[in-house]
């Protein structure tokens, strides 16, 4: 699989040191084999020197890079991970099985790499035929030899001084042909040359000064770079937009809130739609057979539903879009008139199910609204099939026949009165991804139980670029239920029957990391404040292996293969909402470790030989 | 930045300078001069922009100029903070040193009994009595401090920001 070759280290050293006289001299000395004392080494200040000592490190441009095509994205080689969830169906499943339930106890680190930045490291390492691309907070992309951990190049975006990042993170780079695509927190899409890390094009999407930003990994479909905007806490009007992978020209933009004259506009009153939220800050999934993108849409803004009466299409919904022109084919709204900050941005998984005696092409979405949704997708419609609560809640009294949840008004936030509700603002499951194993037929959910939230709604005028929640930020609460014996969970559900097969509880921690399934009948996940990375038996939930890492893990595990060896990779780097919940837990003084150290490291594991 | 600079008067995106006055940056009194009488003893802080008294330009074109002004008990201030204060009134950059969010809250600390400045983006807390040192959260360093003086009964700025304004950038 390694068809990657790098230019000799010495050439790179010449290139880097070319404008530095001292460096040149030292390079000459090295070539002649002149030995240097440690003191000279320390004094040299020669950046590329380490490249010479270690022949493999910092080796520069990648040769023989494998271009990414529509065919390769639609049917990825088992050893690669080139989309956010590896495949367009969003299942988060690797067909590799060298590492399995019987030998996972021998899993051991083979290399690590410090990213040099703090905050939430949420991206899956992306691997294309031996090359790994890692996106980190602060607009950084690192290209590495996936076998050795040696760096090829590093891109660092120079973010504006006056940018403020409510969610300082990135969820990955998209791949097409010989380029990479990064969506930035200052609201640009940037194309990088995969071989060198050089910027090929840079397109401004919207204005970061108005609270518009992006954190998602772009979805690449047939040469289109498809992104969605963040900013649900800033009173934006959400959108999904596509750019030409070649030159960065905008091809289409579809707002998640219909404008005047468009279907669904009448689910809003007055001008509420103009700042109604509906941000679309996670990567969509794609049905290659019907050529339909399924994209999750976030909460309505500001939070209390009283401030935007109506159903508020298409907030807290999934949109079915035509990738060629962005047209909305159909939609399903999970819940109406959102009032709890319950984004439904994780795109539903596309799963073929046998249910109630028939085959269903389903959409499965364990929601932030605490409901496990099973829907049916047809070329023109999305039908409600089933829904049930997967964590306890006091907001829904039930679900009606059409699939609309029935709300208990006592737990729906309003203006001028404090309202409490369970689960919390972060819901039953936030953005961290669930997974589906084609071998076990089960859906694995990183869930949170026993948390409640609350706030007092307040009419606060919108100022562009400033937080606009409809409550005072300091009023937002996260409470643990009295007597709670655990918080985080990994759950395994059979989507065909609605039965829970197993559950693993975390007594002292929230669960805030994506889960990934493999054909070795393993479930990999971090997500807890004890910094552990874990492997569970996919059939039984038995904890088979764990490794303490540098920081907490809120990223996505992935697996790849090179030269017959299966690897598992994860970024460990705590921050953003995992940290916010941690602060609330520490304040509640329920006996948990309050300090989760920050700072990102890429970890790669394989079986001990 | 450039596009805005065309519309904004010259000097409006320059950092606060010695001799600048302080005006309200929000609320009903937005744009009006802040005097000692406007500041309740013991907080909460008032949000301010610097204003050039010569040109009357309010330096509001960059959010990096937003300032927190608060009146505290002079006996609670440490030596360094006292030297920058006027009658217990101290001023700091309102930009959190972690991710650059605005520091908006004046609440009881998660780490003690005192009220502190708090950034609601990621919960960093700063103690204005002690040079805005970080008492909780991910912020890597203090808020930049702004020394104050009294000029004809009004508050004025006595020097440039002490410390770096804005969030952390990757190394």
Contacts between the chains, C-beta under 8 A, distances in Angstrom:
chain1	res1	chain2	res2	distance
A	116	B	170	6.4
A	116	B	171	5.9
A	117	B	170	4.8
A	117	B	171	7.9
A	118	B	138	6.9
A	118	B	168	7.6
A	119	B	99	7.3
A	119	B	138	7.6
A	138	B	169	6.9
A	138	B	170	4.1
A	140	B	170	6.1
A	156	B	170	6.0
A	159	B	169	6.7
A	160	B	1	7.4
A	161	B	64	6.4
A	161	B	100	8.0
A	161	B	166	5.1
A	162	B	1	7.8
A	162	B	62	5.8
A	162	B	63	5.2
A	162	B	64	5.2
A	162	B	100	7.2
A	162	B	166	7.0
A	163	B	100	5.9
A	163	B	167	7.6
A	164	B	63	7.7
A	164	B	95	7.5
A	164	B	96	7.6
A	164	B	99	6.2
A	164	B	100	3.9
A	164	B	101	4.4
A	164	B	102	6.9
A	164	B	121	7.1
A	164	B	167	6.7
A	165	B	99	4.4
A	165	B	100	6.4
A	165	B	101	7.6
A	165	B	121	7.9
A	165	B	167	7.2
A	166	B	99	7.4
A	166	B	101	6.6
A	166	B	121	5.2
A	168	B	99	4.9
A	465	B	63	7.5
A	466	B	102	7.1
A	467	B	102	8.0
A	467	B	104	7.8
A	467	B	120	7.2
A	467	B	121	7.9
A	472	B	105	7.9
A	473	B	104	6.8
A	473	B	105	6.8
A	473	B	120	3.5
A	474	B	104	8.0
A	474	B	105	4.4
A	474	B	107	5.3
A	474	B	118	6.9
A	474	B	120	6.0
A	575	B	122	7.8
A	575	B	138	7.3
A	576	B	122	7.6
A	579	B	122	6.6
A	579	B	123	7.7
A	579	B	138	6.9
A	580	B	122	6.9
A	580	B	123	6.7
A	583	B	110	6.7
A	583	B	123	4.6
A	583	B	136	8.0
A	583	B	137	7.3
A	586	B	110	7.2
A	587	B	110	5.1
A	598	B	138	6.4
